[in-house]
Amino acid sequence: MLRLPALPRPALIVPEVPMPLFREPEFPMPMFPLPELNKPTLPVPEFPKPMLPLPELKPPKPIW
């Protein structure tokens, strides 16, 4: 009878650990999109610039 209650106890502790681990990455994720929305409002010319280097990186890829 003691073996049964011993199993449910550790089972509850296990799910508690993975839960906080997933919650941690959730915070940093939303933090990035927030500044991105504020940045594009002013640095609009920054977007067209990176678009040019993007196609340059594509040619070397097909060579592989």
mmCIF file of the N, C-alpha and C atoms, coordinates in Angstrom:
data_MODEL
# 
_entry.id   MODEL 
# 
loop_
_atom_site.group_PDB 
_atom_site.id 
_atom_site.type_symbol 
_atom_site.label_atom_id 
_atom_site.label_alt_id 
_atom_site.label_comp_id 
_atom_site.label_asym_id 
_atom_site.label_entity_id 
_atom_site.label_seq_id 
_atom_site.pdbx_PDB_ins_code 
_atom_site.Cartn_x 
_atom_site.Cartn_y 
_atom_site.Cartn_z 
_atom_site.occupancy 
_atom_site.B_iso_or_equiv 
_atom_site.pdbx_formal_charge 
_atom_site.auth_seq_id 
_atom_site.auth_comp_id 
_atom_site.auth_asym_id 
_atom_site.auth_atom_id 
_atom_site.pdbx_PDB_model_num 
ATOM 1   N N  . MET A 1 1  ? 0.844  -1.206 0.000   1.00 0.00 ? 1  MET A N  1 
ATOM 2   C CA . MET A 1 1  ? 0.000  0.000  0.000   1.00 0.00 ? 1  MET A CA 1 
ATOM 3   C C  . MET A 1 1  ? 0.889  1.270  0.000   1.00 0.00 ? 1  MET A C  1 
ATOM 4   N N  . LEU A 1 2  ? 2.038  1.182  0.668   1.00 0.00 ? 2  LEU A N  1 
ATOM 5   C CA . LEU A 1 2  ? 2.904  2.375  0.727   1.00 0.00 ? 2  LEU A CA 1 
ATOM 6   C C  . LEU A 1 2  ? 3.522  2.655  -0.643  1.00 0.00 ? 2  LEU A C  1 
ATOM 7   N N  . ARG A 1 3  ? 3.697  1.623  -1.440  1.00 0.00 ? 3  ARG A N  1 
ATOM 8   C CA . ARG A 1 3  ? 4.332  1.817  -2.761  1.00 0.00 ? 3  ARG A CA 1 
ATOM 9   C C  . ARG A 1 3  ? 3.435  2.662  -3.679  1.00 0.00 ? 3  ARG A C  1 
ATOM 10  N N  . LEU A 1 4  ? 2.143  2.498  -3.590  1.00 0.00 ? 4  LEU A N  1 
ATOM 11  C CA . LEU A 1 4  ? 1.227  3.241  -4.474  1.00 0.00 ? 4  LEU A CA 1 
ATOM 12  C C  . LEU A 1 4  ? 1.327  4.756  -4.228  1.00 0.00 ? 4  LEU A C  1 
ATOM 13  N N  . PRO A 1 5  ? 1.206  5.221  -3.001  1.00 0.00 ? 5  PRO A N  1 
ATOM 14  C CA . PRO A 1 5  ? 1.281  6.670  -2.742  1.00 0.00 ? 5  PRO A CA 1 
ATOM 15  C C  . PRO A 1 5  ? 2.663  7.243  -3.060  1.00 0.00 ? 5  PRO A C  1 
ATOM 16  N N  . ALA A 1 6  ? 3.694  6.431  -2.986  1.00 0.00 ? 6  ALA A N  1 
ATOM 17  C CA . ALA A 1 6  ? 5.053  6.905  -3.254  1.00 0.00 ? 6  ALA A CA 1 
ATOM 18  C C  . ALA A 1 6  ? 5.201  7.272  -4.741  1.00 0.00 ? 6  ALA A C  1 
ATOM 19  N N  . LEU A 1 7  ? 4.506  6.559  -5.625  1.00 0.00 ? 7  LEU A N  1 
ATOM 20  C CA . LEU A 1 7  ? 4.627  6.829  -7.066  1.00 0.00 ? 7  LEU A CA 1 
ATOM 21  C C  . LEU A 1 7  ? 3.924  8.136  -7.447  1.00 0.00 ? 7  LEU A C  1 
ATOM 22  N N  . PRO A 1 8  ? 2.687  8.351  -7.007  1.00 0.00 ? 8  PRO A N  1 
ATOM 23  C CA . PRO A 1 8  ? 1.970  9.587  -7.376  1.00 0.00 ? 8  PRO A CA 1 
ATOM 24  C C  . PRO A 1 8  ? 2.701  10.839 -6.899  1.00 0.00 ? 8  PRO A C  1 
ATOM 25  N N  . ARG A 1 9  ? 3.411  10.748 -5.800  1.00 0.00 ? 9  ARG A N  1 
ATOM 26  C CA . ARG A 1 9  ? 4.119  11.936 -5.286  1.00 0.00 ? 9  ARG A CA 1 
ATOM 27  C C  . ARG A 1 9  ? 5.187  12.421 -6.277  1.00 0.00 ? 9  ARG A C  1 
ATOM 28  N N  . PRO A 1 10 ? 6.118  11.582 -6.703  1.00 0.00 ? 10 PRO A N  1 
ATOM 29  C CA . PRO A 1 10 ? 7.153  12.007 -7.664  1.00 0.00 ? 10 PRO A CA 1 
ATOM 30  C C  . PRO A 1 10 ? 6.543  12.374 -9.021  1.00 0.00 ? 10 PRO A C  1 
ATOM 31  N N  . ALA A 1 11 ? 5.465  11.738 -9.392  1.00 0.00 ? 11 ALA A N  1 
ATOM 32  C CA . ALA A 1 11 ? 4.827  12.015 -10.687 1.00 0.00 ? 11 ALA A CA 1 
ATOM 33  C C  . ALA A 1 11 ? 4.402  13.483 -10.751 1.00 0.00 ? 11 ALA A C  1 
ATOM 34  N N  . LEU A 1 12 ? 3.913  14.018 -9.632  1.00 0.00 ? 12 LEU A N  1 
ATOM 35  C CA . LEU A 1 12 ? 3.460  15.416 -9.630  1.00 0.00 ? 12 LEU A CA 1 
ATOM 36  C C  . LEU A 1 12 ? 4.661  16.361 -9.728  1.00 0.00 ? 12 LEU A C  1 
ATOM 37  N N  . ILE A 1 13 ? 5.781  15.974 -9.123  1.00 0.00 ? 13 ILE A N  1 
ATOM 38  C CA . ILE A 1 13 ? 6.980  16.837 -9.136  1.00 0.00 ? 13 ILE A CA 1 
ATOM 39  C C  . ILE A 1 13 ? 7.578  16.889 -10.556 1.00 0.00 ? 13 ILE A C  1 
ATOM 40  N N  . VAL A 1 14 ? 7.483  15.801 -11.289 1.00 0.00 ? 14 VAL A N  1 
ATOM 41  C CA . VAL A 1 14 ? 8.071  15.747 -12.642 1.00 0.00 ? 14 VAL A CA 1 
ATOM 42  C C  . VAL A 1 14 ? 7.392  16.757 -13.575 1.00 0.00 ? 14 VAL A C  1 
ATOM 43  N N  . PRO A 1 15 ? 6.065  16.763 -13.681 1.00 0.00 ? 15 PRO A N  1 
ATOM 44  C CA . PRO A 1 15 ? 5.375  17.699 -14.578 1.00 0.00 ? 15 PRO A CA 1 
ATOM 45  C C  . PRO A 1 15 ? 5.595  19.150 -14.159 1.00 0.00 ? 15 PRO A C  1 
ATOM 46  N N  . GLU A 1 16 ? 5.835  19.378 -12.888 1.00 0.00 ? 16 GLU A N  1 
ATOM 47  C CA . GLU A 1 16 ? 6.057  20.752 -12.411 1.00 0.00 ? 16 GLU A CA 1 
ATOM 48  C C  . GLU A 1 16 ? 7.362  21.323 -12.978 1.00 0.00 ? 16 GLU A C  1 
ATOM 49  N N  . VAL A 1 17 ? 8.354  20.474 -13.189 1.00 0.00 ? 17 VAL A N  1 
ATOM 50  C CA . VAL A 1 17 ? 9.659  20.952 -13.695 1.00 0.00 ? 17 VAL A CA 1 
ATOM 51  C C  . VAL A 1 17 ? 9.558  21.386 -15.169 1.00 0.00 ? 17 VAL A C  1 
ATOM 52  N N  . PRO A 1 18 ? 9.028  20.544 -16.064 1.00 0.00 ? 18 PRO A N  1 
ATOM 53  C CA . PRO A 1 18 ? 8.925  20.906 -17.487 1.00 0.00 ? 18 PRO A CA 1 
ATOM 54  C C  . PRO A 1 18 ? 8.028  22.116 -17.707 1.00 0.00 ? 18 PRO A C  1 
ATOM 55  N N  . MET A 1 19 ? 7.043  22.302 -16.864 1.00 0.00 ? 19 MET A N  1 
ATOM 56  C CA . MET A 1 19 ? 6.123  23.452 -17.030 1.00 0.00 ? 19 MET A CA 1 
ATOM 57  C C  . MET A 1 19 ? 6.887  24.779 -16.964 1.00 0.00 ? 19 MET A C  1 
ATOM 58  N N  . PRO A 1 20 ? 7.662  25.021 -15.893 1.00 0.00 ? 20 PRO A N  1 
ATOM 59  C CA . PRO A 1 20 ? 8.403  26.280 -15.770 1.00 0.00 ? 20 PRO A CA 1 
ATOM 60  C C  . PRO A 1 20 ? 9.440  26.445 -16.883 1.00 0.00 ? 20 PRO A C  1 
ATOM 61  N N  . LEU A 1 21 ? 9.994  25.355 -17.360 1.00 0.00 ? 21 LEU A N  1 
ATOM 62  C CA . LEU A 1 21 ? 11.003 25.439 -18.424 1.00 0.00 ? 21 LEU A CA 1 
ATOM 63  C C  . LEU A 1 21 ? 10.381 26.019 -19.695 1.00 0.00 ? 21 LEU A C  1 
ATOM 64  N N  . PHE A 1 22 ? 9.143  25.592 -20.000 1.00 0.00 ? 22 PHE A N  1 
ATOM 65  C CA . PHE A 1 22 ? 8.484  26.091 -21.211 1.00 0.00 ? 22 PHE A CA 1 
ATOM 66  C C  . PHE A 1 22 ? 8.039  27.543 -21.024 1.00 0.00 ? 22 PHE A C  1 
ATOM 67  N N  . ARG A 1 23 ? 7.663  27.869 -19.802 1.00 0.00 ? 23 ARG A N  1 
ATOM 68  C CA . ARG A 1 23 ? 7.198  29.245 -19.544 1.00 0.00 ? 23 ARG A CA 1 
ATOM 69  C C  . ARG A 1 23 ? 8.351  30.240 -19.714 1.00 0.00 ? 23 ARG A C  1 
ATOM 70  N N  . GLU A 1 24 ? 9.557  29.828 -19.389 1.00 0.00 ? 24 GLU A N  1 
ATOM 71  C CA . GLU A 1 24 ? 10.704 30.746 -19.494 1.00 0.00 ? 24 GLU A CA 1 
ATOM 72  C C  . GLU A 1 24 ? 10.907 31.241 -20.934 1.00 0.00 ? 24 GLU A C  1 
ATOM 73  N N  . PRO A 1 25 ? 10.969 30.355 -21.922 1.00 0.00 ? 25 PRO A N  1 
ATOM 74  C CA . PRO A 1 25 ? 11.168 30.783 -23.318 1.00 0.00 ? 25 PRO A CA 1 
ATOM 75  C C  . PRO A 1 25 ? 10.002 31.606 -23.835 1.00 0.00 ? 25 PRO A C  1 
ATOM 76  N N  . GLU A 1 26 ? 8.819  31.399 -23.270 1.00 0.00 ? 26 GLU A N  1 
ATOM 77  C CA . GLU A 1 26 ? 7.644  32.158 -23.733 1.00 0.00 ? 26 GLU A CA 1 
ATOM 78  C C  . GLU A 1 26 ? 7.833  33.653 -23.467 1.00 0.00 ? 26 GLU A C  1 
ATOM 79  N N  . PHE A 1 27 ? 8.505  34.001 -22.359 1.00 0.00 ? 27 PHE A N  1 
ATOM 80  C CA . PHE A 1 27 ? 8.686  35.416 -22.024 1.00 0.00 ? 27 PHE A CA 1 
ATOM 81  C C  . PHE A 1 27 ? 9.633  36.111 -23.013 1.00 0.00 ? 27 PHE A C  1 
ATOM 82  N N  . PRO A 1 28 ? 10.815 35.532 -23.252 1.00 0.00 ? 28 PRO A N  1 
ATOM 83  C CA . PRO A 1 28 ? 11.773 36.153 -24.185 1.00 0.00 ? 28 PRO A CA 1 
ATOM 84  C C  . PRO A 1 28 ? 11.207 36.245 -25.606 1.00 0.00 ? 28 PRO A C  1 
ATOM 85  N N  . MET A 1 29 ? 10.375 35.310 -25.994 1.00 0.00 ? 29 MET A N  1 
ATOM 86  C CA . MET A 1 29 ? 9.813  35.312 -27.353 1.00 0.00 ? 29 MET A CA 1 
ATOM 87  C C  . MET A 1 29 ? 8.977  36.578 -27.592 1.00 0.00 ? 29 MET A C  1 
ATOM 88  N N  . PRO A 1 30 ? 7.975  36.855 -26.745 1.00 0.00 ? 30 PRO A N  1 
ATOM 89  C CA . PRO A 1 30 ? 7.142  38.049 -26.929 1.00 0.00 ? 30 PRO A CA 1 
ATOM 90  C C  . PRO A 1 30 ? 7.950  39.336 -26.794 1.00 0.00 ? 30 PRO A C  1 
ATOM 91  N N  . MET A 1 31 ? 9.014  39.300 -26.011 1.00 0.00 ? 31 MET A N  1 
ATOM 92  C CA . MET A 1 31 ? 9.833  40.499 -25.815 1.00 0.00 ? 31 MET A CA 1 
ATOM 93  C C  . MET A 1 31 ? 10.483 40.922 -27.143 1.00 0.00 ? 31 MET A C  1 
ATOM 94  N N  . PHE A 1 32 ? 10.857 39.976 -27.978 1.00 0.00 ? 32 PHE A N  1 
ATOM 95  C CA . PHE A 1 32 ? 11.505 40.314 -29.257 1.00 0.00 ? 32 PHE A CA 1 
ATOM 96  C C  . PHE A 1 32 ? 10.520 40.971 -30.234 1.00 0.00 ? 32 PHE A C  1 
ATOM 97  N N  . PRO A 1 33 ? 9.340  40.362 -30.440 1.00 0.00 ? 33 PRO A N  1 
ATOM 98  C CA . PRO A 1 33 ? 8.351  40.927 -31.374 1.00 0.00 ? 33 PRO A CA 1 
ATOM 99  C C  . PRO A 1 33 ? 7.915  42.329 -30.947 1.00 0.00 ? 33 PRO A C  1 
ATOM 100 N N  . LEU A 1 34 ? 7.899  42.607 -29.655 1.00 0.00 ? 34 LEU A N  1 
ATOM 101 C CA . LEU A 1 34 ? 7.471  43.932 -29.182 1.00 0.00 ? 34 LEU A CA 1 
ATOM 102 C C  . LEU A 1 34 ? 8.412  45.024 -29.708 1.00 0.00 ? 34 LEU A C  1 
ATOM 103 N N  . PRO A 1 35 ? 9.736  44.908 -29.509 1.00 0.00 ? 35 PRO A N  1 
ATOM 104 C CA . PRO A 1 35 ? 10.672 45.922 -30.009 1.00 0.00 ? 35 PRO A CA 1 
ATOM 105 C C  . PRO A 1 35 ? 10.684 45.981 -31.535 1.00 0.00 ? 35 PRO A C  1 
ATOM 106 N N  . GLU A 1 36 ? 10.431 44.868 -32.181 1.00 0.00 ? 36 GLU A N  1 
ATOM 107 C CA . GLU A 1 36 ? 10.437 44.844 -33.654 1.00 0.00 ? 36 GLU A CA 1 
ATOM 108 C C  . GLU A 1 36 ? 9.332  45.757 -34.202 1.00 0.00 ? 36 GLU A C  1 
ATOM 109 N N  . LEU A 1 37 ? 8.180  45.758 -33.538 1.00 0.00 ? 37 LEU A N  1 
ATOM 110 C CA . LEU A 1 37 ? 7.057  46.592 -34.006 1.00 0.00 ? 37 LEU A CA 1 
ATOM 111 C C  . LEU A 1 37 ? 7.389  48.072 -33.799 1.00 0.00 ? 37 LEU A C  1 
ATOM 112 N N  . ASN A 1 38 ? 8.043  48.385 -32.700 1.00 0.00 ? 38 ASN A N  1 
ATOM 113 C CA . ASN A 1 38 ? 8.395  49.782 -32.417 1.00 0.00 ? 38 ASN A CA 1 
ATOM 114 C C  . ASN A 1 38 ? 9.535  50.242 -33.341 1.00 0.00 ? 38 ASN A C  1 
ATOM 115 N N  . LYS A 1 39 ? 10.459 49.360 -33.649 1.00 0.00 ? 39 LYS A N  1 
ATOM 116 C CA . LYS A 1 39 ? 11.611 49.725 -34.486 1.00 0.00 ? 39 LYS A CA 1 
ATOM 117 C C  . LYS A 1 39 ? 11.167 50.064 -35.926 1.00 0.00 ? 39 LYS A C  1 
ATOM 118 N N  . PRO A 1 40 ? 10.424 49.166 -36.584 1.00 0.00 ? 40 PRO A N  1 
ATOM 119 C CA . PRO A 1 40 ? 10.010 49.408 -37.976 1.00 0.00 ? 40 PRO A CA 1 
ATOM 120 C C  . PRO A 1 40 ? 9.330  50.764 -38.141 1.00 0.00 ? 40 PRO A C  1 
ATOM 121 N N  . THR A 1 41 ? 8.700  51.268 -37.103 1.00 0.00 ? 41 THR A N  1 
ATOM 122 C CA . THR A 1 41 ? 7.999  52.555 -37.213 1.00 0.00 ? 41 THR A CA 1 
ATOM 123 C C  . THR A 1 41 ? 8.997  53.638 -37.666 1.00 0.00 ? 41 THR A C  1 
ATOM 124 N N  . LEU A 1 42 ? 10.224 53.645 -37.115 1.00 0.00 ? 42 LEU A N  1 
ATOM 125 C CA . LEU A 1 42 ? 11.210 54.670 -37.495 1.00 0.00 ? 42 LEU A CA 1 
ATOM 126 C C  . LEU A 1 42 ? 12.227 54.114 -38.503 1.00 0.00 ? 42 LEU A C  1 
ATOM 127 N N  . PRO A 1 43 ? 12.913 53.004 -38.177 1.00 0.00 ? 43 PRO A N  1 
ATOM 128 C CA . PRO A 1 43 ? 13.913 52.446 -39.100 1.00 0.00 ? 43 PRO A CA 1 
ATOM 129 C C  . PRO A 1 43 ? 13.276 51.732 -40.285 1.00 0.00 ? 43 PRO A C  1 
ATOM 130 N N  . VAL A 1 44 ? 12.439 52.410 -41.041 1.00 0.00 ? 44 VAL A N  1 
ATOM 131 C CA . VAL A 1 44 ? 11.801 51.765 -42.201 1.00 0.00 ? 44 VAL A CA 1 
ATOM 132 C C  . VAL A 1 44 ? 12.833 51.497 -43.306 1.00 0.00 ? 44 VAL A C  1 
ATOM 133 N N  . PRO A 1 45 ? 13.777 52.408 -43.545 1.00 0.00 ? 45 PRO A N  1 
ATOM 134 C CA . PRO A 1 45 ? 14.784 52.182 -44.593 1.00 0.00 ? 45 PRO A CA 1 
ATOM 135 C C  . PRO A 1 45 ? 15.697 51.006 -44.282 1.00 0.00 ? 45 PRO A C  1 
ATOM 136 N N  . GLU A 1 46 ? 15.732 50.590 -43.036 1.00 0.00 ? 46 GLU A N  1 
ATOM 137 C CA . GLU A 1 46 ? 16.606 49.468 -42.657 1.00 0.00 ? 46 GLU A CA 1 
ATOM 138 C C  . GLU A 1 46 ? 16.110 48.170 -43.308 1.00 0.00 ? 46 GLU A C  1 
ATOM 139 N N  . PHE A 1 47 ? 14.816 48.056 -43.530 1.00 0.00 ? 47 PHE A N  1 
ATOM 140 C CA . PHE A 1 47 ? 14.267 46.813 -44.096 1.00 0.00 ? 47 PHE A CA 1 
ATOM 141 C C  . PHE A 1 47 ? 14.712 46.625 -45.551 1.00 0.00 ? 47 PHE A C  1 
ATOM 142 N N  . PRO A 1 48 ? 14.576 47.642 -46.399 1.00 0.00 ? 48 PRO A N  1 
ATOM 143 C CA . PRO A 1 48 ? 14.988 47.492 -47.809 1.00 0.00 ? 48 PRO A CA 1 
ATOM 144 C C  . PRO A 1 48 ? 16.472 47.175 -47.933 1.00 0.00 ? 48 PRO A C  1 
ATOM 145 N N  . LYS A 1 49 ? 17.280 47.691 -47.045 1.00 0.00 ? 49 LYS A N  1 
ATOM 146 C CA . LYS A 1 49 ? 18.730 47.424 -47.106 1.00 0.00 ? 49 LYS A CA 1 
ATOM 147 C C  . LYS A 1 49 ? 19.034 45.932 -46.937 1.00 0.00 ? 49 LYS A C  1 
ATOM 148 N N  . PRO A 1 50 ? 18.542 45.305 -45.859 1.00 0.00 ? 50 PRO A N  1 
ATOM 149 C CA . PRO A 1 50 ? 18.816 43.871 -45.651 1.00 0.00 ? 50 PRO A CA 1 
ATOM 150 C C  . PRO A 1 50 ? 18.261 43.016 -46.792 1.00 0.00 ? 50 PRO A C  1 
ATOM 151 N N  . MET A 1 51 ? 17.245 43.491 -47.463 1.00 0.00 ? 51 MET A N  1 
ATOM 152 C CA . MET A 1 51 ? 16.650 42.714 -48.561 1.00 0.00 ? 51 MET A CA 1 
ATOM 153 C C  . MET A 1 51 ? 17.681 42.526 -49.692 1.00 0.00 ? 51 MET A C  1 
ATOM 154 N N  . LEU A 1 52 ? 18.551 43.488 -49.895 1.00 0.00 ? 52 LEU A N  1 
ATOM 155 C CA . LEU A 1 52 ? 19.545 43.377 -50.969 1.00 0.00 ? 52 LEU A CA 1 
ATOM 156 C C  . LEU A 1 52 ? 20.579 42.285 -50.654 1.00 0.00 ? 52 LEU A C  1 
ATOM 157 N N  . PRO A 1 53 ? 21.135 42.279 -49.440 1.00 0.00 ? 53 PRO A N  1 
ATOM 158 C CA . PRO A 1 53 ? 22.121 41.240 -49.086 1.00 0.00 ? 53 PRO A CA 1 
ATOM 159 C C  . PRO A 1 53 ? 21.501 39.845 -49.085 1.00 0.00 ? 53 PRO A C  1 
ATOM 160 N N  . LEU A 1 54 ? 20.204 39.759 -48.901 1.00 0.00 ? 54 LEU A N  1 
ATOM 161 C CA . LEU A 1 54 ? 19.539 38.445 -48.869 1.00 0.00 ? 54 LEU A CA 1 
ATOM 162 C C  . LEU A 1 54 ? 19.730 37.710 -50.198 1.00 0.00 ? 54 LEU A C  1 
ATOM 163 N N  . PRO A 1 55 ? 19.432 38.336 -51.334 1.00 0.00 ? 55 PRO A N  1 
ATOM 164 C CA . PRO A 1 55 ? 19.600 37.659 -52.633 1.00 0.00 ? 55 PRO A CA 1 
ATOM 165 C C  . PRO A 1 55 ? 21.052 37.292 -52.895 1.00 0.00 ? 55 PRO A C  1 
ATOM 166 N N  . GLU A 1 56 ? 21.961 38.076 -52.357 1.00 0.00 ? 56 GLU A N  1 
ATOM 167 C CA . GLU A 1 56 ? 23.391 37.776 -52.555 1.00 0.00 ? 56 GLU A CA 1 
ATOM 168 C C  . GLU A 1 56 ? 23.771 36.458 -51.893 1.00 0.00 ? 56 GLU A C  1 
ATOM 169 N N  . LEU A 1 57 ? 23.128 36.162 -50.774 1.00 0.00 ? 57 LEU A N  1 
ATOM 170 C CA . LEU A 1 57 ? 23.433 34.918 -50.055 1.00 0.00 ? 57 LEU A CA 1 
ATOM 171 C C  . LEU A 1 57 ? 22.801 33.730 -50.786 1.00 0.00 ? 57 LEU A C  1 
ATOM 172 N N  . LYS A 1 58 ? 21.751 33.976 -51.540 1.00 0.00 ? 58 LYS A N  1 
ATOM 173 C CA . LYS A 1 58 ? 21.071 32.872 -52.239 1.00 0.00 ? 58 LYS A CA 1 
ATOM 174 C C  . LYS A 1 58 ? 21.967 32.247 -53.326 1.00 0.00 ? 58 LYS A C  1 
ATOM 175 N N  . PRO A 1 59 ? 22.659 33.012 -54.141 1.00 0.00 ? 59 PRO A N  1 
ATOM 176 C CA . PRO A 1 59 ? 23.522 32.444 -55.203 1.00 0.00 ? 59 PRO A CA 1 
ATOM 177 C C  . PRO A 1 59 ? 24.516 31.419 -54.656 1.00 0.00 ? 59 PRO A C  1 
ATOM 178 N N  . PRO A 1 60 ? 25.235 31.724 -53.570 1.00 0.00 ? 60 PRO A N  1 
ATOM 179 C CA . PRO A 1 60 ? 26.219 30.768 -53.035 1.00 0.00 ? 60 PRO A CA 1 
ATOM 180 C C  . PRO A 1 60 ? 25.545 29.461 -52.603 1.00 0.00 ? 60 PRO A C  1 
ATOM 181 N N  . LYS A 1 61 ? 24.262 29.532 -52.200 1.00 0.00 ? 61 LYS A N  1 
ATOM 182 C CA . LYS A 1 61 ? 23.580 28.311 -51.745 1.00 0.00 ? 61 LYS A CA 1 
ATOM 183 C C  . LYS A 1 61 ? 23.440 27.288 -52.884 1.00 0.00 ? 61 LYS A C  1 
ATOM 184 N N  . PRO A 1 62 ? 22.961 27.686 -54.060 1.00 0.00 ? 62 PRO A N  1 
ATOM 185 C CA . PRO A 1 62 ? 22.811 26.733 -55.177 1.00 0.00 ? 62 PRO A CA 1 
ATOM 186 C C  . PRO A 1 62 ? 24.150 26.098 -55.580 1.00 0.00 ? 62 PRO A C  1 
ATOM 187 N N  . ILE A 1 63 ? 25.227 26.827 -55.399 1.00 0.00 ? 63 ILE A N  1 
ATOM 188 C CA . ILE A 1 63 ? 26.552 26.285 -55.780 1.00 0.00 ? 63 ILE A CA 1 
ATOM 189 C C  . ILE A 1 63 ? 26.829 25.003 -54.994 1.00 0.00 ? 63 ILE A C  1 
ATOM 190 N N  . TRP A 1 64 ? 26.412 24.998 -53.741 1.00 0.00 ? 64 TRP A N  1 
ATOM 191 C CA . TRP A 1 64 ? 26.618 23.797 -52.911 1.00 0.00 ? 64 TRP A CA 1 
ATOM 192 C C  . TRP A 1 64 ? 25.933 22.624 -53.588 1.00 0.00 ? 64 TRP A C  1 
# 
